């Protein structure tokens, strides 16, 4: 009779140790990229209403219309002095 690997090791502990080691070996730029990709993937499954609700709860300013922060509108109405364009 042979034992399965589940009886020899604590799978949850091995998984956590593996995750900890991978994360410890990453630099900040890689961690940020990984989190951004995971968030993007998660938000892809949200409906538009769910995404709006999430923004309302955590960052309601993202839903405010403020023409002074809309760069494309500023560029469209700005005089062209040849600087920064």
Buried (B, 14 or more C-beta within 10 A) or exposed (E): EEEEEEEEEEEEEEEEEEEEEEEEEEEEEEEEEEEEEEEEEEEEEEEEEEEEEBEEEEEEEEEEEEEEEEEEEEEEEEEEEEEEE
